[in-house]
Amino acid sequence: MTMKIMPDGVEVDLDNLVEQIKSVIPEGTDIGAIERQPVAFGLIAIRMNLIRDESLGGTDDLEETISAVEGVAQVEVEMVSRM
């Protein structure tokens, strides 16, 4: 799945934010590619590819966990695919 994570603002340290997000990703979910995507007015979103077993269910728990990280304003699932 691909998630777009929007920081609270342009002043958020994205390197630190990525490390915080990595630390809260639940067991059974692997992190793939991480990209930065310019949005507007200096704001940069983080696009993160995550891989998890279908038996763990949908994406709600991941969205809630990542949204709870300080500095995260919004989490959006852009794509989900099956392997």
C-alpha angles and dihedrals in degrees: 000000000000121000129190112212118196118203122222091252148329092282093065113112101237095196090056091043092054091050091050091050092049090053093057099043105118123244112271093041118100125202117229127175120354119200137175118229122194110230110175142304093020094309114136124195125209116231112200129185113212128187123201140159114265090231088072090069132228132336102268095100092050092048092050093046094050093042089057092061112106110252095031114116101175141001121203127183105223100178140005122189136174125233 
